Amino acid sequence: MPLTNQVIIMLNEITTQVKNKKSLTTEDESLIKETFNKILSSGQYYDVDEIESWFNNEGTWTHKPTIVRITNMSHYVQSRFEQAPKKLKIVSDSDCDC
């Protein structure tokens, strides 16, 4: 599945905010994880392979270990998001019109 424009915009935000593309700081990693979480929380989805491909082709990301690290973070966030229990609304018996 190709990346949507909204996902690409968020990936561009990562690109502009990370200063050193060869060495991610803990702040950079937090930003990246938060960005992927925002993508998923907004109802957008991404294919991890597409994320890796985008960073490989973007131009400013030339350090392969950094791209692999970002790809791994995107997969980690996606897995955690999918495993998170969905919040259910509990309806009492008195609220039911059955």
Secondary structure by P-SEA (a helix, b strand, c coil): ccccaaaaaaaaaaaaaccccccccaaaaaaaaaaaaaaaaacbbbbaaaaaaaaaaccccccaaaaaaaaaaaaaaaaaaaacccbbbbbccccccc
